[in-house]
Amino acid sequence: MKIAFLVVFTIMLSLLSCNTQKQVIAPVQATEVVTINMEESGEKMFQKRCAECHDLYAPNAYTSQEWDPIVFEMQKKGGFSNDDTYLILDYLKKNAKP
């Protein structure tokens, strides 16, 4: 009887030890989410960069297709970054004449 009890007890312990796994939980770092209003940023960049050299044209002075060569030529002359260029171009195209 003692032997049967020891066998059952040993089997139970071995089964329990198989199911007990330690879980490691990594700490979660909170990150700040910053949203950028691309329309507003493009308009501000247009006003800032383009007004440095000349009067501003209304965005609806040209079509979307007409703005492309104008803005890329001004990028060369003004020496501003691709990021600035595409912000400006996106703003102008969204507000271009149909």
C-alpha positions as semicolon CSV with decimal commas, in nm:
position;residue;x (nm);y (nm);z (nm)
1;M;0,000;0,000;0,000
2;K;0,283;0,238;0,087
3;I;0,452;0,161;-0,243
4;A;0,135;0,236;-0,443
5;F;0,092;0,563;-0,255
6;L;0,455;0,660;-0,325
7;V;0,417;0,574;-0,695
8;V;0,099;0,780;-0,728
9;F;0,252;1,065;-0,527
10;T;0,566;1,063;-0,746
11;I;0,360;1,064;-1,065
12;M;0,148;1,356;-0,936
13;L;0,457;1,556;-0,846
14;S;0,614;1,496;-1,185
15;L;0,294;1,604;-1,363
16;L;0,268;1,916;-1,154
17;S;0,629;2,007;-1,214
18;C;0,575;1,983;-1,591
19;N;0,296;2,240;-1,586
20;T;0,461;2,498;-1,369
21;Q;0,644;2,728;-1,605
22;K;0,778;3,061;-1,506
23;Q;0,653;3,344;-1,719
24;V;0,886;3,631;-1,775
25;I;0,707;3,954;-1,840
26;A;0,911;4,231;-1,993
27;P;0,838;4,581;-1,873
28;V;0,645;4,793;-2,120
29;Q;0,783;5,133;-2,202
30;A;0,535;5,407;-2,269
31;T;0,602;5,607;-2,581
32;E;0,467;5,943;-2,666
33;V;0,263;5,957;-2,984
34;V;0,302;6,273;-3,183
35;T;0,065;6,348;-3,463
36;I;0,154;6,593;-3,733
37;N;-0,105;6,782;-3,926
38;M;0,053;6,745;-4,269
39;E;-0,175;7,004;-4,427
40;E;-0,085;7,265;-4,168
41;S;0,284;7,176;-4,181
42;G;0,288;7,199;-4,560
43;E;0,116;7,536;-4,554
44;K;0,357;7,672;-4,292
45;M;0,656;7,538;-4,481
46;F;0,523;7,692;-4,804
47;Q;0,482;8,028;-4,633
48;K;0,819;8,010;-4,462
49;R;1,041;7,879;-4,741
50;C;0,882;8,032;-5,049
51;A;0,827;8,380;-4,904
52;E;1,200;8,406;-4,832
53;C;1,263;8,491;-5,197
54;H;0,940;8,610;-5,356
55;D;0,570;8,683;-5,311
56;L;0,361;8,374;-5,260
57;Y;0,135;8,241;-5,531
58;A;-0,205;8,114;-5,429
59;P;-0,209;7,733;-5,427
60;N;-0,498;7,741;-5,672
61;A;-0,296;7,950;-5,919
62;Y;-0,178;7,627;-6,084
63;T;-0,297;7,269;-6,133
64;S;-0,138;6,974;-5,953
65;Q;0,064;6,887;-6,264
66;E;0,186;7,244;-6,307
67;W;0,312;7,263;-5,947
68;D;0,555;6,970;-5,984
69;P;0,821;7,135;-6,204
70;I;0,780;7,470;-6,028
71;V;0,839;7,328;-5,681
72;F;1,131;7,108;-5,785
73;E;1,300;7,401;-5,960
74;M;1,251;7,614;-5,650
75;Q;1,400;7,335;-5,439
76;K;1,720;7,357;-5,643
77;K;1,733;7,735;-5,619
78;G;1,637;7,753;-5,252
79;G;1,835;7,449;-5,144
80;F;1,571;7,306;-4,917
81;S;1,538;6,943;-4,817
82;N;1,334;6,671;-4,983
83;D;1,113;6,654;-4,674
84;D;1,034;7,025;-4,697
85;T;0,981;6,997;-5,073
86;Y;0,729;6,715;-5,043
87;L;0,543;6,885;-4,759
88;I;0,508;7,196;-4,974
89;L;0,416;7,000;-5,285
90;D;0,155;6,796;-5,102
91;Y;-0,004;7,112;-4,963
92;L;-0,006;7,283;-5,304
93;K;-0,150;6,980;-5,485
94;K;-0,431;6,941;-5,230
95;N;-0,525;7,304;-5,283
96;A;-0,444;7,333;-5,654
97;K;-0,690;7,442;-5,916
98;P;-0,882;7,155;-6,070
